[in-house]
């Protein structure tokens, strides 16, 4: 089985074949713009502890990360939306 890094590299190679160059240029420019803000310096890395936060759950109740960690392990999944 390929590592995630290897899978991403393979995806990037295929992406170049399937996505029009002007789209790729826009994506590249956007990435450079985000990097220029210094955003990467404040990102969590593998093994870092996530800061506590509170969100509304499926029952419209406010629940914090700490609430869930009291009873079980937590896997955080960040969904970027349906672009």
GIWO-V495207 format. One record per residue. N is the residue number from 1. RES is the residue in one letter. SS is DSSP state (alpha for helix, beta for strand, coil for the rest). PSI is psi in whole degrees, -180 to 180 (999 if undefined). OMEGA is omega in whole degrees, -180 to 180 (999 if undefined). Layout:
BEGIN
<<N:RES:SS:PSI:OMEGA> <N:RES:SS:PSI:OMEGA>>
END
This chain:
BEGIN
<<1:X:coil:136:179> <2:X:coil:150:174> <3:X:coil:165:178> <4:X:alpha:-40:179> <5:X:alpha:-42:178> <6:X:alpha:-39:179> <7:X:alpha:-41:179> <8:X:alpha:-41:178> <9:X:alpha:-42:179> <10:X:alpha:-41:178> <11:X:alpha:-44:-179> <12:X:alpha:-38:178> <13:X:alpha:-43:179> <14:X:alpha:-36:-179> <15:X:alpha:-41:-179> <16:X:alpha:-33:-180> <17:X:alpha:-27:-171> <18:X:alpha:-21:-175> <19:X:coil:133:179> <20:X:coil:146:-175> <21:X:alpha:-39:-179> <22:X:alpha:-33:175> <23:X:alpha:-46:179> <24:X:alpha:-40:178> <25:X:alpha:-42:179> <26:X:alpha:-43:178> <27:X:alpha:-45:-179> <28:X:alpha:-45:179> <29:X:alpha:-41:179> <30:X:alpha:-42:179> <31:X:alpha:-44:179> <32:X:alpha:-39:178> <33:X:alpha:-42:178> <34:X:alpha:-43:179> <35:X:alpha:-36:-179> <36:X:alpha:-21:179> <37:X:coil:-14:-177> <38:X:coil:12:-178> <39:X:alpha:-37:-178> <40:X:alpha:-30:-177> <41:X:alpha:-22:-178> <42:X:alpha:4:-180> <43:X:coil:148:174> <44:X:coil:147:177> <45:X:coil:166:178> <46:X:coil:129:179> <47:X:coil:-13:177> <48:X:coil:157:176> <49:X:coil:128:179> <50:X:coil:142:175> <51:X:coil:152:179> <52:X:coil:145:177> <53:X:coil:162:-180> <54:X:beta:134:177> <55:X:beta:168:177> <56:X:beta:130:-178> <57:X:coil:-174:-176> <58:X:coil:-15:177> <59:X:coil:14:180> <60:X:coil:31:178> <61:X:coil:143:176> <62:X:beta:128:178> <63:X:beta:139:179> <64:X:beta:162:175> <65:X:alpha:-41:179> <66:X:alpha:-40:178> <67:X:alpha:-47:-178> <68:X:alpha:-37:-178> <69:X:alpha:-19:178> <70:X:coil:-25:-175> <71:X:coil:-16:-178> <72:X:coil:173:173> <73:X:coil:159:-177> <74:X:coil:136:171> <75:X:coil:122:179> <76:X:coil:131:178> <77:X:coil:122:-179> <78:X:coil:112:-179> <79:X:coil:123:-176> <80:X:coil:-6:-179> <81:X:coil:175:-178> <82:X:coil:83:-179> <83:X:coil:999:999>>
END
